[in-house]
Amino acid sequence: MTKPAPSHLAYVPFVSVENMMKLVHHIGIEPMLKGLAEYIEQDFRRWDLFDKTPRVASHSKEGVIELMPTSDGEVYGFKYVNGHPKNTQEGLQTVTAFGLLATVDTGYPVLLSEMTVLTALRTAATSAMVAKHLAPKGSRVMAMIGNGAQSEFQALAMRVICGIDRLRLYDIDRAATDKTVRNLQGFGFTLEPCSSPQEAIEGAQIITTCTADKQYATILTDNMVGAGVHINAIGGDCPGKTELHPDILTRSSVFVEYPPQTRIEGEIQQMPADFAVTEMWQVINGTAKGRTDDRQITLFDGVGFAIEDFSALRYVRDQLRDTGLYQDLDMIADPDNPRDLFGMVQRAKPR
Amino acid sequence: MTKPAPSHLAYVPFVSVENMMKLVHHIGIEPMLKGLAEYIEQDFRRWDLFDKTPRVASHSKEGVIELMPTSDGEVYGFKYVNGHPKNTQEGLQTVTAFGLLATVDTGYPVLLSEMTVLTALRTAATSAMVAKHLAPKGSRVMAMIGNGAQSEFQALAMRVICGIDRLRLYDIDRAATDKTVRNLQGFGFTLEPCSSPQEAIEGAQIITTCTADKQYATILTDNMVGAGVHINAIGGDCPGKTELHPDILTRSSVFVEYPPQTRIEGEIQQMPADFAVTEMWQVINGTAKGRTDDRQITLFDGVGFAIEDFSALRYVRDQLRDTGLYQDLDMIADPDNPRDLFGMVQRAKPR
């Protein structure tokens, strides 16, 4: 008797880091950012449908490990993500991530994917999708303060989705700016390294802050920010980590993903619990106002929410059939008779 | 320039269903059940150390998908598990599961494993480890009521850990009993199929109930249960699913894993919220009493807790080096410079 192969349901498609990178090049990074932004925008439109659980965090003195689950009633997804600021000193990533989709109807997993690269893409796609709704029309200049791992992804998403073609770059470490300038050659930007945040924001319609220090920092002070700009504040994303002076928040219209999470993790952790914010999904589905005035400062206090990961996994899943960029993992036991798991194990005995 | 291979940290060892079954045969199912019971007992002894989160459940009308995380401060683990009773009608498993271990210090995953087979093994190992502490000394006869997927694992664990060598088997579906009898040939049991629960428990020192109906059922009524027995009640494991008449609970000393979870999912969901129970870990570490009297009925109201999955994953991880029964998954992005994720993606571009 030959050992029967597991049925197709026993296999879970797995997208490795290598296949994720191949997928980026197969589709092209700019079309992929655009595609991700479309999936994210679709899910913001139907935000109300989703099961929204707070992150399930396991804290230690070195960092945090989180599970971020959500479901739209048909598909369930979760992301595993860690945050360990001291990892870089040991040559490791601060953040690593992977994610899973499953069918709600059966509970069977249908996709396992690396999400370190994918999270960088979805974070940039979310920022640009939000800026499309909030930034001044015809924005072409972005200040990019913080030139770490997220900066190039932000720049390209803002280019393909919002039309940004001039970048004013600043980082406390000039080597980081040099790296970003090097990486963005050939993508059609005018690249302008700057020697202070003040200099970087001159003439910018969009200001992106994406710095990595885990502390209350003040990257931007109130007197630096002129009327009419859009601030894309994505570096402050955990308790005790902010980038903006509270006076900027007071002068701005603040837009968030999911208030219960943003009040803990975002820039608005500095503000009272009743500080007024607008939920971004309501702007997108037309039930709340976005920018109403040319002189208004709009501020996206982005911390990253489970639904964006769900959208990104959904996008990746939809590319699998055409690209074949995955491996089948034998992850689900599949006995012929569900009551005979023991028999399945016994029949696998080597002769 | 050749593309550098990811470092060893970028790889996560993955134990597939096939490799889990090979592991069972490499070690032998009985030594493996014994090994698992030892790991579980070790973790019950240091129960207080663990971060104990309730399950994170996503309910739908068809079933439930749960994440069960825990941590001992050095290692973090979680299990993904679904429960979809209607799946069997479609030829699918009611329950599928996989699990992960990670290092708390770095947040990096160190093991991904199938857990459908492993959960069956750990459930049996837990039952037998508990029975070792609570069942009458010298027990040799077990009644096994419910002869589904868990029955053979329970029988073998009770044999290797408690010395059970005579099994009295009953299931509402005789075909299930026949399957269990067939599967347990050659393991040294006297196998006695019975035509009623009443008949099955005659002469048994241990009574295991493991039926699958999702409803309030009464597999055992009070007048059936004689003095001095140990009841291993593991079939009732979700709200609305119980197996025992409440009068049996009143007459018994009830032992549980984690009271907040068992009061929702276990047999004691039928009882008032202050119904007295003993936490099993306290019996094992000597801070609470187990069996104190030959005529006492001890009852383990087992629902399955995250720490048991953690112990099982820890056991599997410790076997990997010697057996090599795993695949390396390229799951963690590993740029040479953590700030240059984009550069890593760009360098992977096909020429």
Interface residues (C-beta under 8 A of the other chain):
Chain A: P6 L9 A10 F14 S16 V17 E18 M21 K22 V24 H25 I29 D51 T53 V56 S58 S60 E62 G63 V64 I65 L67 P69 S71 G73 Y76 F78 Y80 N82 G83 H84 N87 T88 E90 G91 L92 Q93 T94 T96 F98 L100 A102 V104 D105 T106 G107 Y108 P109 E114 T116 V117 A120 G148 A149 Q150 S151 E152 F153 A176 K179 N183 L329 D330 M331 I332 A333 D334 P335 N337 P338 R339 D340 L341 F342 G343 M344 V345 Q346 A348 K349 P350
Chain B: P6 L9 A10 F14 S16 V17 E18 M21 K22 V24 H25 I29 D51 T53 V56 S58 S60 E62 G63 V64 I65 L67 P69 S71 G73 Y76 F78 Y80 N82 G83 H84 N87 T88 E90 G91 L92 Q93 T94 T96 F98 L100 A102 V104 D105 T106 G107 Y108 P109 E114 T116 V117 A120 G148 A149 S151 E152 F153 A176 K179 N183 L329 D330 M331 I332 A333 D334 P335 N337 P338 R339 D340 L341 F342 G343 M344 V345 Q346 A348 K349 P350
